[in-house]
């Protein structure tokens, strides 16, 4: 890492993590007509069973393909790092590199993570960002991903920005030293592969992503610590993420009490809604009886 004047740490075990949920491209559910009559219902059940089996087979085949594609990508990324085409930095080394060489960090995270915390002076060009399209296919995928855990994790439906390389080229010539980072280190490796294939050869990857950074490693802007920028949904609200548990161990009981109060409040709201639904049911029943 002569250009930055720092020693590059060796990569003993490249931990690329699991495939991010945002890379999934789940198919929407098929809609079937609803009819009346015993014969139609019997035919509909048999048709739905066959269609459901076919859909399950298609989804399983797609998941297998996704796993194979991801395994192939991991091998390519490991080769980039092993061959020295992408240099490895710890978050602390990246902080030193930014300070000593006055280089700008390239943040490729989606907007949902960027708005919570970012490195001061960094350039933000997401490789994946929140999919704002409202066509039938996108809506179906959003509903599917929300029902399959998005409500808990808060991970939105993301789409690949096909203009990523052109946006980078507008800001950085190809001989620029680019320090690439994301939240956990996976999407930034994907970005490094795209950039290297496009002719960028001075690439530096923050291993573990910004989530691995301590408070003193990088100069931060934003309302939350780097470690909490990638969480969301009900799990974040209740404080039931690994990142929040680690923070609670440092902060003590005051931090835990906030989330305990939220949990109690959630139970009270659910109880109030249940009682309200019961009262509405009794009221409707009285109307029918009269």
BALUMGU-703588 format. One record per residue: residue in one letter; x, z, y of N, C-alpha, C, O, CB in turn. Coordinates in steps of 0.02 Angstrom, whole numbers, plus 50000, padded with zeros to 5 digits. Each point is the difference from the previous one (the first is absolute). Glycine has a CB too. Layout:
N
aXZYXZYXZYXZYXZY ...
This chain:
290
x500425000049940499585000050060500445000050062499915004050046499175002149892 x501394989350062500485000050054499684998650068500225002750051500634993649868 x498634999650082499714998150064499675005950035499944999950061499884988849893 x499975016350009499695005850030500475005950003499835005250029499084990849930 x501685003450013500485005350004499835006049959500215005650016500064990450094 x499345003049836499795005749958500144998349928500024994249979499105009250104 x500965002049878500094999149928499314999249968499555003950012501515002949988 x498874987949959499374998849966499995004149936500464999549959499444988950091 x499585015549940499955004249940499874995649940499604995350005499995014550062 x500734991549875499874996149941499305001249973499715005350012501514995049960 x498514994949993499325000749973500075001649926500074995549959499434996550126 x500475014349898500085002149931499384998649958500054997649944500745011250095 x498624992749989499384998849965499494997650050499745003950041500525004949872 x499594984950086499554997050048499285001949981499734997549952501074992950070 x498925014150018499315002249987499534996150044499905001650058500505009949911 x499304983350002499564995750039499295002650003499604997450038501124993149930 x499125014649993499335002850002499504995649963500194995149968500085010350141 x499094996549895499494996249966499734994550045500105000150060499605010049873 x499974985150037499714994550037499495002850049499535003449979500664988749924 x499875006450161499525002750048499314997249988499924994149982500995007250101 x498605002849927499314997949990499824994150044499584995949982500135015849988 x500614987950087499834994750047500194993149973499764995050027500385013050066 x500284991649855500184993649972499484997549950500024994249979501185008750038 x498355001449965499484997949953499544994950033499895000250061500165010949882 x499704984350018499534995150025499414999849953499894995249964501024997950091 x498715012449944499485001049951499424995250011499814998550057500535013549933 x499394985749955499434995550005499375003950014499935005849980500624986249941 x498995004950114499365003150014499544999849940500114996049955500015000950165 x499385007349879499525000249945499514994250007499814998150056500315014449935 x499684984749953499504994850001499315003050010499865005549977500854987449948 x498855003450110499335002350013499524996149955500044993849996500255009350123 x499265000549848499534996849955499305000950026499855005150031500914996949872 x498804993150086499315000750024499625005349961500155001349942499874986750092 x499485015049998499595005149969499314997049989499694997550047500975011950007 x499084990949884499354997349985499555005249970500165005950001500344983049983 x498945009049990499525004649969499824997349932500124994249984499425009350127 x500185000949847499784998049934500515002049947500604999450012498774991250039 x500415011749891500455002349947500484994749976500595001449989498535006549977 x500634985950025500444994849974500564998450048500574999049981498484996349955 x500775004550129500524998650050500515005650003500604998850004498574994650063 x500595012849930500455005750003500475000149941500595001650006498565004850057 x500594991949878500424999849940500544994750007500585001249984498465002949947 x500754989950094500484994650010500515002050053500594998549993498544993149975 x500645011850085500445002050054500525005049975500584999650019498494998550064 x500725006649875500475004949973500534996749959500605001450007498505007249992 x500694986749957500494996449959500474996050044500604999849988498584999749917 x500534997150146500424996050046500495004350037500584998350008498484993550004 x500705013950012500445004550037500555002849956500575000850022498485002250052 x500794998449863500515002549954500554994849990500595001650003498555005449939 x500654986750047500504994749991500394999050064500624999349999498654995149915 x500385005450142500344999050064500475005850015500554999150025498484994250018 x500735012849942500425005950011500634999949958500535002050023498455004450006 x500954991349908500584999649956500494994850026500615001250002498695002249900 x500434990850119500444994850028500365002550063500594998950009498654992249944 x500385012450091500305002650061500555005049984500525000050032498394998350028 x500965006049889500515004949981500634996649974500555002150017498545006149956 x500814986649987500584996349973500394996850057500625000350001498764997649892 x500264999050155500334996850057500395005150040500584998750019498524992749985 x500595014450010500345005150039500625002849964500515001250031498395001850022 x501044997849880500575002549962500574994850000500585001850008498655005049919 x500594986950066500514994750002500334999850069500614999050005498754994449909 x500245007650138500274999950068500485005950010500524999250031498444995150011 x500845011649933500445005950006500664998949964500535001850025498465005549984 x500974989649932500624998649962500444995350039500615000950004498785000849889 x500304993050137500384995350041500325003550060500574998750017498664992049947 x500395013850068500265003750057500605004249979500505000350036498364999950015 x501095003149892500565004149975500614995849986500565001950016498625006249935 x500724986050019500564995649985500324997450065500614999750006498844997049886 x500135001450156500264997750064500395005550035500524998650031498514993449979 x500725014149987500345005550033500665001549966500505001450034498405003350000 x501124995049899500625001249964500524994750018500595001550009498775003749896 x500424988650102500464994650019500255001150071500594998850015498814993349909 x500165010250121500215001350069500515005750002500484999650038498404996450003 x501015009249920500485005649999500694997649979500505002150028498565005849945 x500964987649977500654997549977500344996050056500615000650009498954998949873 x500054996550155500304996150055500265004750054500554999050026498674991449949 x500405014850041500205004650053500625004049979500455001150040498364999749998 x501205001449899500595003649975500614995650003500555002350016498725004549908 x500654986750061500564995350004500254999250072500604999750012498954994349887 x499995005850148500204999450071500425006050021500504999250035498454994349989 x500855012449954500375006150018500665000349961500525001650028498395004349997 x501054992749910500605000449958500544995150022500595001749999498685001949906 x500524990550117500484994950021500225000950073500414996150025499074996149894 x500275012950114500215001450068499684995550052500214999950058500845003949895 x498444992450027499664995750048499555004050047499874998050057500174992749859 x499735015050059499635004950041500375006649993500065002649945498814991450040 x501365008850072500375006349999499515005850001499464999650029501524995050030 x499225010949910499575005949994500205005350050500595001650006499224995949872 x499715005250157500115005650047499535005749983499434998949980500954993150110 x499865014049918499555005850000499675000350069500264996950047500455009449866 x498744997350095499715000750067500495002850051500004998050058498905003749888 x501535003050033500485002850047500524994850020500184999650059499655011749890 x500414984850003500484994750017499694994850046500334997450045500245004549844 x498784996750100499664995350044499965002850071500084996250048499254999549855 x500555010850103499995003150066500664999450036500034998550059499115009349900 x501414993450004500664999250029500134992850020500284998650053500135011049877 x499374985750027500124992950015499644997950063500274996250040499865001749838 x499265004550131499614998350060500345002950062500034996650052498915003149880 x501305006450063500325003350057500674996850018500144998750058499295011949911 x500994988149980500684997750012500034992650018500424998050041499985010649880 x499174987450049500034992750011499454997450044499974994150016500575004949874 x499005005650130499454998150044499574994449970499754995750036500955007750062 x499224996949836499604995049966499275002349995499865006049998501154990349937 x498544998950063499295001649995499774999849928500154995349963499665000050152 x499835009849866499735000249932499384995749996499585000150045500885011549939 x499484984549962499424995849989499515003749955500135001149941500574988350071 x498745012650016499485003749966499484995149973499674996550039500515013750035 x499754989449859499544995149970499375003349973499644996949961501354996150010 x498875013250048499415003549975499354997450032500024996950053500695013249929 x498724991149985499364998150030499845004550059500315005350010499294990649879 x499925002050152499835003550061499765007149987500105004450042499614984750010 x499965012249891499745006649985500555005249994499905005850016499144988849927 x501555003350035500585004549994500415000150064500245005250021499794992749856 x500034996350154500414999550061499725004450056500395003150036499924985349931 x499025011850041499715003750057500085007549993499915003750049499284987049965 x500985011749926500085007249990500715002350017500095005550027499034994149884 x501374996350074500705001850013500424993849998499904995649957499935015949993 x500654988050095500454994350000500685002150029500055004850038498974987249973 x501495004249972500675001350026500024997650072499804994350015500735004649869 x499725005350159500024998450071500434993750011500574999649976499285012650054 x499874982950006500364993850014499974994849945500304994750006500435012150063 x498924994649876499974995349944499554994150017499575000450044500635009049876 x499904985150044499584994150006499524999749942500205000749942500714993150119 x498465005349954499485000249948499744993049985499704996750043499985014849993 x500454986149903499734993749976499785001249928500414999749954500344993250123 x498615008449911499775001849932500024994149953499824994450018499465014350032 x500954992549889499974994849949499315000049968499764994749978501475006450000 x498455004750019499305000649980499645003950055500285004850027500004994849848 x499114998450141499615003950049499275000149978499804996549954501005000550139 x498815007249941499315001049982499634993350003500044996450050499995015549994 x499614986549903499624993749996499355000850038499555003749979500974993549909 x499424999450168499415000650043499484994649986499494999750035501235005550052 x499394990649864499524994749985499355002849972500005005349968500954986850011 x498505004450032499355002449978499654994949955499385000249993500535006450113 x500474989049862499694995349954499805003649936500205005749988500484984850060 x498925006149911499725003149940500535002649953499955005549973499064987150038 x501515003349978500535002149954500385006150023500155004549961499954983750005 x500065012050099500365005750028499585006349999500245005449984500414986850088 x498705007149946499565005849999499935002849929499995006149990499394989250108 x500565000349853499965002249931500625003849979499975005149966499294985250008 x501325007150046500635003349983500065006750035500245004949971500304983950013 x499245011650079500025006350037499565005349966500205005749993500024988050113 x499185004249873499555004749967500295002349934499975005949983499054988550071 x501275000949908500295001749936500585004950008500035005049964499634983849992 x500795009850090500585004450010499795006850027500305005149983500414984950037 x498775010150022499755006450026499715004249944500135006049995499634988750116 x499845002249846499695003649944500515002149948499895004949964499074988750055 x501605002849976500505001649949500545004650026500545000549971499244988549978 x500085014550106500475005250023500174999750073500335004550025500124995349863 x499344995050147500164999550070499695005650041500295002350049499794985649937 x499335014449993499675005650035500425006349996499985004250045498904990749930 x501505005849971500415006049990500684999450034500225004650033499194997449858 x500924992250099500684999150026500014997550072500505000950035499864996849849 x499104999150138499994997250067500394993650008500104997750056499785013749984 x500344985649905500374993850004499524994250014499554998849960501335005749960 x499214992050136499544994550016500184993749961500524999649968499315005250147 x499734990349889500144993449971500494996350045499874999050059498995000649885 x501714998450027500524996750039500074992849978499834998249944500775012850069 x499654984950031500144993049984500694998250026500245002650050498534994549953 x501544998249963500674997850019499974995850063499594995450005500785004849875 x500065001350168500044996150061500454993949988500615000649994499225009850078 x499864983849925500384993949986500454998050058500444995749992498635000649934 x500825006750132500424998550058500575005050007500345000150052498664994950005 x501125009149892500505005250005500694997250018500325002450047499045004349870 x500864988350047500674997250012500054996850069500515000850034499614997249843 x499374998550143500034996750066500005005250056500324999050052499084991049901 x500255015650037500005005350050500695003350005500235001750055498545000249924 x501554999149963500685002850001500484995250034500425002050039499335004449855 x500184987150090500454995050029499944999650076500484998350034499444995349859 x499485007950133499914999950072500405005550035500194999250058498684996149924 x501265010149983500335005850031500735000749981500405002650038498515002949963 x501274992149939500685001249975500314993649974499704996749957499985015050014 x500914986450053500374994549969500245002149930500015005949984500354989950130 x499834999349846500145001349930500665003749988500135002149944499214987950030 x501075010750078500615003849990499935007350023500495003750005500164985750011 x498725012749998499875006950022500055004949942499794998549944499474997050147 x501025010349923499985005549951499315003050002499815003350049501444999149965 x498374996749933499315002549997499965006049953500154999449941499414989050083 x500235017250003499875005949960499255000249986499615001250046501395005350004 x498814992249888499304999149982499725006349968500325002849955499874984850030 x499225014550037499715006249973499254999449993499674996450038501255010150014 x498814997049899499285000949993499885007449985500445004150013499384983849945 x499605013950015499865007049989500365002949940500305005350004498594992850048 x501104998349891500295002549939500594995949975500355002049953498545002350018 x501244989950059500584996049982499854993949958500464996249984500165014150021 x498754988749975499844994449956499864993650039500294994849986499255013349931 x500014992350132499844994150039500604997650041500064994050012498755009849993 x501615000850015500594997950038500494996049956500344995550025499535014650049 x500154991449862500414995949954499704993149993500374995049998499995015349940 x498984989450058499674993449997500164996150064500124993949997498965010749930 x500914998850129500174996750064500734997750000500154994550024498995012550035 x501314997149914500704998049996500104993749959500404995850018499925016249994 x499314987449933500054994149958499794993850039500334994849999499465012149899 x499644993650138499774994450040500514998250054500144994150012498675009349967 x501455001750054500484998850054500654996949974500274995550031499235014150032 x500744992949881500624997349972499904992649980500434995950014499895015649944 x499124987050010499864993149981499924995550061500094993949996499375010249899 x500364998850162499914996250061500654999250039500024996750052498815007449954 x501724998949969500654999250033500285006150034500554999650028499124989049987 x499995017049983500265006350028500455003249947499785001549945499195000150129 x501664999549944500485002649951500255007050018500325003249958500014985150018 x499555014150084500235006750019499405004849997499745002250051501174992950024 x498895006449864499405003949989500185006949973500435000849957498924988750021 x500305015550048500115007049980499325003149985499544999650040501525001350031 x498905002349871499375002749975500035007649998500485002949974499334986749958 x499695013750097499975007349998499695002249934499404999149989500505001650137 x500515002049830499775002049934499515005950006500155005050033500934990949916 x498355003550017499505005350003499544999550060499505003550003501295003649939 x499374988450104499574998950058500025005850050500375004749992498914988449935 x500305006350124499985005150052499745006649973500135005350029499704985750056 x499805008749861499745006249970500565004549976499915006149995499064987849972 x501605003250017500575003949977500415003150057500475003749987499574988949913 x499785005850162500395002450057499825007250018499425001949998500644986450044 x500445015649975499905006650028499934999450075500134994850030500535010649876 x499125000150125499854999750071500614998050042499934996750051499215012149931 x501454993249996500604998750040500324993349985500484998050034499705014249969 x499574984149947500334993849980499894994350049500464996450018499415007249864 x499514995850141499814994450043499605002650060499615004749993500384987449908 x500115004850157499635002150059499294997349995499894994049997501175006150073 x498465004449930499314998249985499565000250062500085004250044500085000249841 x499374990850117499445000150045499365000249958500014998149942500634995550149 x498815008749940499375000249963499765007049987500385004850007499934984549942 x499055011450032499705006649994500165003849936499895006049997499224989650071 x501165001149881500115003349935500714998949976500344995350021498455003249951 x501455005949983500664998849968499994993749958499474997749978500745014650021 x500384984849990500044994149959499705001149930499674995549973501365001250090 x499075009349909499785001349932499244999749993499764998949945501255008250040 x498624993850069499275000149996499694993450024499384999550002500675012950016 x500354982850000499734993850029499664995649947499604995750018501295004850068 x499275000549851499744995649948499405002849962499784996949952501354998750038 x498605010150032499445003049964499364999050040500024998250059500755010349888 x498674992750021499364999150034499425001849954500105002849947500404988350124 x498905007249951499415001249960499835007349993500235004350037500044985449902 x499305011750012499775006849988500575004549977500005006050016498884989649954 x501615001649994500575004149977500405002750059500235005749998499824987549898 x500035002850157500355002450059499585005250037500275005150023500314983849987 x498775010049995499565004650035500025007049968499985005050034499284985449998 x500775009749901500005006449964500715002849990500075005649976498894990749968 x501554999850074500685002449991500234999849928500445004049981499395003150116 x499904988449862500164999849929500484994449983499954997149946498935007650031 x501594993850066500524995149984500665003749989500105005650024499314985450044 x501045005749897500665003049987500375001450065500345005150007499714989049882 x499885001350159500355000950063499745006250038500395003750029499784983849977 x499175013549992499725005850035500165006549963500095005250032499004987550012 x500955007149890500195006049963500715002050018500155005950008499084990949898 x501214998250100500695001550020500025002950070500385004650013500044986249912 x499175006550120499985002650068499725007150001500235004250038499634984250006 x499645012949914499715006749997500505005249976499995005750022498904989149956 x501555003149976500515004649975500485002150056500275005549999499654989249889 x500185000950162500435001650056499635003750055500265004650030500434985449943 x498695007850040499635002750057499695006849987499915004050046499864984349987 x500055013149904499715006549984499245000050000499684994749997501335010550051 x498715000849956499285000949991499594996950056499454997649987500795012849953 x500014989550120499634997050055499824992849986499444997850015501135009950063 x499894988649894499894993049984499474999449945499574995650002501625001650031 x498855007349916499534999649944499295001950022499524997249974501415005549948 x499015002050125499345002250021499594994450032499394999849993501095011650024 x499864984150018499644994450031499644995949947499414998350009501445001350083 x499494998849854499704995949948499505004049958499524997249974501524995850024 x499085013549994499515004249966499345000050039499464999749970501465007549982 x499134993250114499405000050042499644993249994499384999849999501165008450080 x499844986449916499704993449993499624999549933499464997249997501454997750074 x499395007949876499684999849935499345003950001499494997749973501645001249972 x498885007050085499395004150005499484996250041499414999949982501265010750010 x499544986450063499544996150041499694994249962499414998550008501255004750091 x499754993549858499754994449961499465002349951499494996649991501624997750020 x499005011549957499505002849955499365001750037499454998849975501465005749952 x499154998350134499415001850039499604993950020499385000049997501235010050045 x499744984749978499664993850018499644997049939499434997850006501435000150084 x499495002049852499694997349940499395004149980499494997249980501634998649982 x498925010850045499445004349983499414998850048499434999749979501365008949976 x499364990650110499484998650049499664993349986499394999550005501245007350080 x499764988249897499714993549984499565000449938499464996949997501534997550054 x499225009549899499615000849939499335003450015499484997849976501585002849956 x498965004850107499395003550019499554995650042499395000049991501225010950005 x499694985250050499604995450040499664994749958499424998350012501355003750081 x499594995449857499704995049956499425003049960499504996749989501614997550003 x498975012049987499465003449964499385000750044499444998849978501415007349953 x499264995950132499445000950046499654993350013499384999750002501215010050051 x499784985049955499704993450009499604998049939499464997250006501484999550070 x499335004849865499644998449938499345003749996499494997149981501605000849963 x498925008650073499375003949999499514997250050499404999749987501245010549977 x499604987950094499574997350052499674993549979499414999050011501315006550074 x499674990149883499724993749976499505001149944499504996649995501564997650037 x499095010849925499545001549946499335002650026499474998449974501515004149953 x499065001650127499385002650031499604994350031499395000049996501175010950026 x499794984350009499644994350029499634995949947499444997850011501425001850079 x499464999549852499684996249946499395003749973499484997049984501634998049986 x498965011750025499455003949972499385000050046499445000749975501405006449967 x499264992150123499444999750046499764992950010499534998950037500915011250020 
